[in-house]
């Protein structure tokens, strides 16, 4: 393969993201410390109340209270995972981990979602059994404990709302606590019904409401974390529409091998191969496209390989002038995804 050296054929990594991060390193560190303090405060509230609730739940024979206590255990675990993941994500990239441990937060979010789904399956089974054959439940104890639980969860949810919820990791832990708050409200209503009417199946019905809330929150976390692990485009970004906007930029002839993904929640990244019209300024085109990505899509971590049409290091395409010699019409023989071209037919 013949080598050729030209100053316009290059791959460029936008440093805007890393520079911005480094330039505001102190504020990021302060924010992370504050997040950890708020999460730790919520954890303390939850653990203290959970231990008391387990004792009262068994004393009152209430599956709703035991369900709430089990869910609070997953709350505590989710916050611990969030704290550990935040520590790992703060470590710098080195060695084989070129992105550092930023995906640890997504692992934590997925673990939170899976535990919610597994626990909801077990509690759903137990609730149905109690719905068929309800035990003698002490409604007064259930009501008082649930009311205290509402106050505790409001306090924990308030603490966690102060943390950075744009992180899927923190949002996962927050959803655990918020779901538990709704569950305690349902349990308090069930306790009041049992105390005033003697309808014991209200306890099992409250448990099923908890199960439904856990399923909803768990599914959302597994879905969102799964999208990141599968390298799907970030929510709200249509890769085809994005490519059509970029290929309409001056001097751009074609865009292919376009990939848009998230490194972790809130950190989108992009790579693409850009073909510029002969005589066009590749450097100016690259700067223009990266500015568009930053301003329109908040993508500051972009790697763009920019070439002139007809040039390629890996294919002997310099003499190709007829599209029939390259039936696919593509610059690369094995392009990933659609090819977007300027003009009326973009892809």
C-alpha positions as a printed NumPy array, in Angstrom:
array([[  0.   ,   0.   ,   0.   ],
       [  1.46 ,   3.31 ,  -1.043],
       [  1.743,   5.897,   1.671],
       [  0.619,   9.442,   1.043],
       [  1.05 ,  12.454,   3.223],
       [ -1.355,  15.375,   3.081],
       [ -2.176,  17.799,   5.828],
       [ -5.934,  17.699,   5.272],
       [ -6.452,  13.923,   5.738],
       [ -6.761,  13.424,   9.451],
       [ -8.788,  12.184,  12.363],
       [ -9.368,  14.746,  15.069],
       [-10.53 ,  14.384,  18.66 ],
       [-12.361,  17.433,  19.989],
       [-10.725,  18.533,  23.212],
       [-13.598,  20.744,  24.267],
       [-14.945,  18.149,  26.658],
       [-11.675,  17.37 ,  28.347],
       [-10.647,  21.003,  28.494],
       [-13.955,  22.004,  29.965],
       [-13.718,  19.301,  32.543],
       [-10.203,  20.202,  33.48 ],
       [-10.989,  23.888,  33.548],
       [-13.767,  23.326,  36.048],
       [-12.215,  20.482,  37.979],
       [-12.723,  22.176,  41.329],
       [-16.44 ,  22.785,  40.796],
       [-16.914,  19.204,  39.607],
       [-15.162,  17.905,  42.718],
       [-17.286,  20.122,  44.973],
       [-20.452,  18.901,  43.234],
       [-19.392,  15.262,  43.612],
       [-18.633,  15.742,  47.302],
       [-22.007,  17.407,  47.821],
       [-23.737,  14.542,  46.005],
       [-22.029,  12.024,  48.289],
       [-23.061,  13.955,  51.405],
       [-26.708,  14.103,  50.344],
       [-26.754,  10.415,  49.421],
       [-25.123,   9.46 ,  52.737],
       [-27.735,  11.466,  54.668],
       [-30.538,   9.667,  52.821],
       [-28.851,   6.316,  53.496],
       [-28.695,   6.98 ,  57.254],
       [-32.407,   7.864,  57.4  ],
       [-33.405,   4.77 ,  55.464],
       [-31.29 ,   2.243,  57.378],
       [-32.414,   3.417,  60.824],
       [-36.103,   3.319,  59.908],
       [-35.821,   0.029,  57.993],
       [-34.51 ,  -1.847,  61.043],
       [-37.453,  -0.658,  63.144],
       [-39.944,  -1.435,  60.4  ],
       [-38.844,  -5.071,  60.116],
       [-39.575,  -5.594,  63.835],
       [-42.983,  -3.893,  63.628],
       [-43.872,  -5.709,  60.397],
       [-43.443,  -9.142,  61.956],
       [-45.213,  -8.045,  65.145],
       [-48.203,  -6.751,  63.173],
       [-48.207,  -9.713,  60.702],
       [-48.24 ,  -7.152,  57.864],
       [-46.864,  -8.175,  54.485],
       [-47.264,  -4.564,  53.337],
       [-44.839,  -3.386,  56.044],
       [-42.427,  -6.263,  55.386],
       [-42.646,  -5.457,  51.658],
       [-41.858,  -1.838,  52.395],
       [-38.937,  -2.863,  54.608],
       [-37.602,  -5.15 ,  51.86 ],
       [-37.921,  -2.33 ,  49.403],
       [-36.106,  -0.008,  51.797],
       [-33.305,  -2.566,  51.918],
       [-32.984,  -2.249,  48.148],
       [-33.079,   1.536,  48.634],
       [-30.104,   1.273,  50.969],
       [-28.246,  -1.072,  48.622],
       [-28.947,   1.203,  45.654],
       [-27.515,   4.214,  47.491],
       [-24.424,   2.237,  48.545],
       [-23.961,   1.14 ,  44.914],
       [-24.39 ,   4.738,  43.798],
       [-21.738,   5.929,  46.241],
       [-19.294,   3.194,  45.185],
       [-19.961,   3.867,  41.496],
       [-19.346,   7.595,  42.002],
       [-15.965,   6.805,  43.544],
       [-15.061,   4.511,  40.657],
       [-16.283,   6.953,  38.001],
       [-14.066,   9.669,  39.47 ],
       [-10.927,   7.642,  38.793],
       [ -8.903,   8.863,  35.805],
       [ -8.684,   6.845,  32.604],
       [ -5.543,   4.725,  32.409],
       [ -4.281,   1.454,  30.954],
       [ -6.899,  -0.627,  29.197],
       [ -9.769,   1.428,  30.649],
       [ -9.636,   4.295,  28.164],
       [-12.886,   5.767,  29.481],
       [-11.93 ,   5.127,  33.091],
       [-14.728,   3.567,  35.165],
       [-17.546,   5.844,  34.051],
       [-19.683,   2.869,  33.076],
       [-19.623,   1.712,  36.716],
       [-22.497,   4.131,  37.273],
       [-24.529,   2.408,  34.566],
       [-23.772,  -1.002,  36.097],
       [-25.096,   0.373,  39.382],
       [-28.26 ,   1.677,  37.719],
       [-28.842,  -1.665,  36.017],
       [-28.301,  -3.549,  39.293],
       [-30.891,  -1.276,  40.921],
       [-33.388,  -2.038,  38.161],
       [-32.824,  -5.799,  38.285],
       [-33.204,  -5.946,  42.092],
       [-36.508,  -4.062,  41.808],
       [-37.788,  -6.539,  39.212],
       [-36.693,  -9.63 ,  41.179],
       [-38.098,  -8.329,  44.456],
       [-41.384,  -7.356,  42.813],
       [-41.798, -10.91 ,  41.497],
       [-41.356, -12.399,  44.994],
       [-43.611,  -9.86 ,  46.709],
       [-46.247, -10.267,  43.997],
       [-46.364, -14.016,  44.637],
       [-46.676, -13.497,  48.408],
       [-49.334, -10.812,  47.988],
       [-51.538, -13.014,  45.836],
       [-51.319, -15.756,  48.484],
       [-52.406, -13.314,  51.198],
       [-55.155, -11.951,  48.993],
       [-56.614, -15.457,  48.803],
       [-56.104, -16.245,  52.489],
       [-55.549, -13.039,  54.506],
       [-53.884, -13.349,  57.952],
       [-54.918, -11.314,  60.994],
       [-53.156,  -7.967,  60.535],
       [-52.965,  -5.229,  63.183],
       [-54.147,  -2.191,  61.239],
       [-53.172,   0.317,  63.931],
       [-49.504,  -0.651,  63.901],
       [-49.506,  -0.652,  60.106],
       [-51.015,   2.835,  59.943],
       [-48.652,   4.433,  62.475],
       [-45.552,   2.809,  60.975],
       [-46.557,   3.761,  57.433],
       [-47.119,   7.4  ,  58.458],
       [-43.645,   7.532,  59.999],
       [-42.312,   5.856,  56.841],
       [-43.87 ,   8.593,  54.696],
       [-42.049,  11.267,  56.694],
       [-38.742,   9.358,  56.521],
       [-39.018,   8.802,  52.768],
       [-39.933,  12.425,  52.129],
       [-36.766,  13.373,  54.016],
       [-34.659,  10.854,  52.07 ],
       [-36.177,  11.884,  48.731],
       [-35.508,  15.556,  49.542],
       [-31.862,  14.774,  50.337],
       [-31.44 ,  12.856,  47.1  ],
       [-33.197,  15.521,  45.028],
       [-30.316,  17.814,  45.988],
       [-27.856,  15.468,  44.264],
       [-27.197,  15.446,  40.512],
       [-30.139,  13.461,  39.125],
       [-28.903,  13.821,  35.531],
       [-26.732,  10.821,  36.443],
       [-28.643,   7.611,  35.703],
       [-26.875,   6.144,  38.72 ],
       [-28.246,   8.763,  41.153],
       [-31.603,   8.768,  39.374],
       [-31.814,   4.998,  39.909],
       [-31.325,   5.356,  43.652],
       [-33.779,   8.272,  43.719],
       [-36.426,   6.198,  41.924],
       [-36.021,   3.513,  44.599],
       [-36.772,   6.025,  47.367],
       [-39.598,   7.724,  45.46 ],
       [-41.241,   4.366,  44.776],
       [-40.984,   3.554,  48.468],
       [-42.698,   6.841,  49.356],
       [-45.673,   5.95 ,  47.172],
       [-45.676,   2.477,  48.678],
       [-45.882,   3.862,  52.22 ],
       [-48.817,   6.037,  51.207],
       [-50.607,   2.937,  49.903],
       [-49.715,   1.047,  53.099],
       [-51.015,   3.893,  55.291],
       [-54.331,   3.846,  53.401],
       [-54.486,   0.056,  53.835],
       [-53.78 ,   0.414,  57.56 ],
       [-56.578,   2.967,  57.941],
       [-59.014,   0.714,  56.065],
       [-58.117,  -2.321,  58.205],
       [-58.401,  -0.275,  61.403],
       [-61.803,   1.206,  60.561],
       [-63.5  ,  -1.576,  58.577],
       [-61.594,  -4.759,  59.43 ],
       [-61.008,  -5.479,  55.709],
       [-57.765,  -7.47 ,  56.061],
       [-57.209,  -7.958,  52.322],
       [-56.307,  -4.258,  52.132],
       [-52.814,  -5.25 ,  53.316],
       [-52.283,  -7.564,  50.339],
       [-53.778,  -5.012,  47.949],
       [-51.318,  -2.395,  49.237],
       [-48.496,  -4.885,  48.631],
       [-49.643,  -5.364,  45.024],
       [-49.611,  -1.585,  44.525],
       [-46.017,  -1.597,  45.778],
       [-45.223,  -4.387,  43.318],
       [-46.687,  -2.412,  40.392],
       [-44.601,   0.65 ,  41.309],
       [-41.448,  -1.475,  41.624],
       [-42.045,  -3.084,  38.227],
       [-42.445,   0.325,  36.585],
       [-39.311,   1.805,  38.145],
       [-37.259,  -1.368,  37.59 ],
       [-38.21 ,  -1.651,  33.927],
       [-37.288,   1.994,  33.29 ],
       [-33.841,   1.591,  34.833],
       [-33.063,  -1.664,  33.004],
       [-34.251,  -0.155,  29.707],
       [-32.223,   3.061,  30.033],
       [-29.041,   1.356,  31.246],
       [-29.431,  -1.314,  28.563],
       [-29.515,   1.359,  25.846],
       [-26.176,   2.693,  27.069],
       [-24.588,  -0.777,  27.251],
       [-25.837,  -1.578,  23.726],
       [-24.299,   1.704,  22.458],
       [-27.686,   3.027,  21.309],
       [-27.93 ,   6.699,  20.437],
       [-28.801,   8.957,  23.379],
       [-32.492,   9.612,  23.958],
       [-33.59 ,  12.609,  21.925],
       [-30.9  ,  12.258,  19.244],
       [-31.896,  10.765,  15.871],
       [-28.618,   9.783,  14.121],
       [-30.172,  10.047,  10.638],
       [-31.567,  13.513,  11.286],
       [-28.254,  14.564,  12.825],
       [-26.314,  13.308,   9.787],
       [-28.699,  15.062,   7.379],
       [-28.074,  18.361,   9.186],
       [-24.304,  17.899,   9.139],
       [-24.119,  16.859,   5.476],
       [-25.958,  20.078,   4.577],
       [-22.988,  22.087,   5.885],
       [-20.858,  23.955,   3.295],
       [-18.304,  21.821,   1.397],
       [-19.515,  18.53 ,   2.952],
       [-20.233,  15.908,   0.288],
       [-20.793,  12.735,   2.301],
       [-20.968,  11.363,   5.838],
       [-20.733,   7.684,   6.695],
       [-19.575,   5.426,   9.531],
       [-21.53 ,   7.698,  11.851],
       [-21.768,   6.418,  15.439],
       [-23.491,   8.211,  18.318],
       [-23.508,   6.703,  21.793],
       [-23.272,   7.553,  25.487],
       [-20.138,   6.87 ,  27.514],
       [-22.257,   7.234,  30.65 ],
       [-25.461,   9.138,  31.361],
       [-25.167,  12.718,  30.203],
       [-21.902,  12.167,  28.262],
       [-22.719,  11.628,  24.572],
       [-19.954,  10.845,  22.098],
       [-19.785,  10.729,  18.307],
       [-17.455,   9.525,  15.566],
       [-17.866,   9.843,  11.803],
       [-16.036,   9.804,   8.464],
       [-16.555,  13.053,   6.562],
       [-15.884,  13.569,   2.833],
       [-15.251,  17.135,   1.682],
       [-15.474,  18.508,  -1.861],
       [-12.148,  18.676,  -3.721],
       [-10.37 ,  21.883,  -2.805],
       [-12.424,  22.325,   0.362],
       [-10.742,  23.242,   3.65 ],
       [-10.921,  20.102,   5.771],
       [ -9.804,  21.908,   8.926],
       [-12.494,  24.574,   8.563],
       [-15.167,  21.925,   7.88 ],
       [-14.13 ,  19.91 ,  10.916],
       [-14.261,  22.976,  13.176],
       [-17.666,  23.959,  11.781],
       [-19.14 ,  20.481,  12.308],
       [-17.801,  20.22 ,  15.841],
       [-19.268,  23.629,  16.65 ],
       [-22.653,  22.466,  15.32 ],
       [-22.462,  19.272,  17.378],
       [-21.59 ,  21.234,  20.495],
       [-24.228,  23.949,  20.07 ],
       [-27.119,  21.888,  18.652],
       [-26.654,  18.509,  20.353],
       [-24.414,  19.185,  23.386],
       [-21.914,  16.663,  21.968],
       [-18.441,  17.831,  22.981],
       [-16.703,  14.45 ,  22.698],
       [-16.509,  14.041,  18.897],
       [-13.943,  12.322,  16.694],
       [-14.169,  13.251,  13.02 ],
       [-12.034,  11.792,  10.235],
       [-12.068,  14.302,   7.393],
       [-10.926,  13.506,   3.821],
       [-11.35 ,  14.936,   0.353],
       [-13.635,  13.014,  -1.995],
       [-11.586,  10.401,  -3.896],
       [ -8.927,   9.938,  -1.213],
       [ -8.59 ,   6.928,   1.054],
       [ -5.642,   5.357,   2.826],
       [ -7.048,   1.847,   2.776],
       [ -8.617,   1.606,  -0.704],
       [ -7.027,   2.331,  -4.051],
       [ -9.816,   4.701,  -5.046],
       [ -7.799,   7.577,  -6.451],
       [ -8.418,   6.513, -10.059],
       [-12.116,   5.658,  -9.65 ],
       [-14.247,   8.096, -11.603],
       [-17.216,   5.882, -12.52 ],
       [-19.671,   4.707,  -9.854],
       [-20.037,   1.384, -11.718],
       [-16.495,   0.505, -10.675],
       [-17.641,   0.697,  -7.04 ],
       [-21.232,  -0.617,  -7.15 ],
       [-22.103,   0.429,  -3.618],
       [-21.187,   4.01 ,  -4.415],
       [-19.588,   4.242,  -0.992],
       [-16.21 ,   5.657,  -0.073],
       [-15.512,   2.709,   2.21 ],
       [-16.117,  -0.864,   1.065],
       [-17.534,  -1.866,   4.47 ],
       [-19.358,   1.21 ,   5.73 ],
       [-21.303,   0.833,   8.96 ],
       [-24.806,   2.228,   8.734],
       [-26.384,   4.471,   6.086],
       [-24.408,   6.802,   3.843],
       [-25.573,  10.44 ,   3.849],
       [-24.782,  12.594,   0.829],
       [-25.376,  16.238,   0.069],
       [-28.067,  17.115,  -2.452],
       [-31.701,  15.993,  -2.755],
       [-30.916,  12.356,  -1.813],
       [-29.061,  12.44 ,   1.447],
       [-29.07 ,   8.714,   2.276]])
